[in-house]
């Protein structure tokens, strides 16, 4: 577990470059979020990294405001970015313990819950991954990279 002082949140640590700790500690949460992204990619093979980034940006705003005890009016997101946002948000809500997920065998077993700060940190980590892999692999660089690992 992270040893953060009361003055420093997990989300703040992301900005200080503690990305590897996020990957190690919350690999399962990152995989859950990315499976939500890849599900939409499989349904929409023309999806591009920028559309995923738009969805995650909206979710970072929503969950970031919640973590600070604020409410925000969300900007409307359209098209496939909206589908990505809804899919990822469903995974986030499941990890927060506020939703259930059905699979072909019934209701998926609830995982250990995490805090909103953890969701924000994981979303930000994926945002940085999108930037990296888009630069390396083009418009679908991130999606092509992640789809190798998430079935």
N, C-alpha and C positions, 0 to 999 in steps of 0.2 A: 504494500500500500504506500501511497505517496506520503511524505512527511512534510506537509505544507503548514506554514504558520497560519494563524487565524487571519492575518492581514493579506495573505496571498492565496488566491483561489486557483483551482486547477486551470481554468480558462486563461488566467493571467500568466501562468507558467508557460503556456503555448507560445506566447509572444517573446518569452525569454529563451526560446530555442530548446526546450525540453521535449523535443519530438520523439526521440527514441523511448523515453520513459512512457509516453502515451501509447506507443505501439506495443511495448512490452506488457504494460499493465492492463490495457483495454483492447487487446487484440480481438477478443470475441465481440465487443461492441462495434469495432471498426468493421469486422466481417459481416455483422448483421446489417449495418448501414449500407455497406457496399453490395450486399446481396439484394437489397431493395433497388439499388441503382441498376445492377446487372439484369434484374428481372425486367425492367422497362427497356433496357438495351436489347434484350432478346426479342421483345415484342415490337421494337422500333429500331431496326438495324441502321437507320439513317441518323439516329441520335448522335449528337456531337458533345464533346467535352464542355463547350461553352453553355450548352443548355443544362447540363448537370450542375455546372458552377452557379448558374442563375438560381436553380432550385435550392442548392445548399446555402447560398447567400441569404435567401429569404428565411430559411430555417435557423440560421445563425442569428438573424435579427429577432425572430420570434422567441427562440429559447434563451437568447442572451438577455432580452428584456425580462423574460420570466425569472431568470436567475437573479436579476436586480430588483425584482418585485415591481416591475413596471408593466404597463400594457402598451402595445403599439397597434396602430392600424396597419395591417399588412397591405402591401401593394399587390394588385392583381397580377397573377402569373398565369400565362396562357400556354396552350399547346402542350407539347411533350414535356416541357419544363414543369408544368403543373403536375403531370403524371409522375414524374420523378419525385417532385416535392411530396406528393401524397404517399407514395410508396416508402420513401425514407422516413417521413413523419410517422407512418404506421409502425415502422421498426423502432423509432425513437420512443414512441409512446409505450410500446411493448417493453422496452428496456427500462422505462421509467415506472413500470408496473401499473400503467393506466389503461392498457388495452390487451386484448388477446389476439392471437394469430391462428387462423385455421390453416391446416395443411391437408393433403389428401387422406391422411390417416386420422383426421379430427383436429382437435385443438392442440396446438403446440404447447409443450410444457413451458411454464413461465421460467425465465432465467433469473439469476440474481439481479435485483434492481440496482440502478445507478442513480446518481444525482443529476440534476439539470446541468450543473457545471461540467460534468463529465461528458454529457451529450454535446455541449458547445465545444469542448476541447476536441472531441473526436471529429465533429463536423469541420472544425478548422484544420485539423490534421489532414483530412481528406481534401480540403480545398488546396492545401499546399502540394499535395500529391498530384492533383489535377494540373496545377501550373507546371510542375516538373515534367510530367509525362506528355502534356500537350506540346511543350517545347521540344521534347525529344522525339515524339512520334506523330506530331501533326494533330489535326482536328479531332481525331478519335484515339489519340495516343494513350490517354488514361484509360478509356473504356477497353481498348484492345489489351492493354497490360493487365488490368484487373480481371478481365474475363478469363484469362488463363488460369486463375486461381480460384475463382468463384463460379461454381457450376450452376 
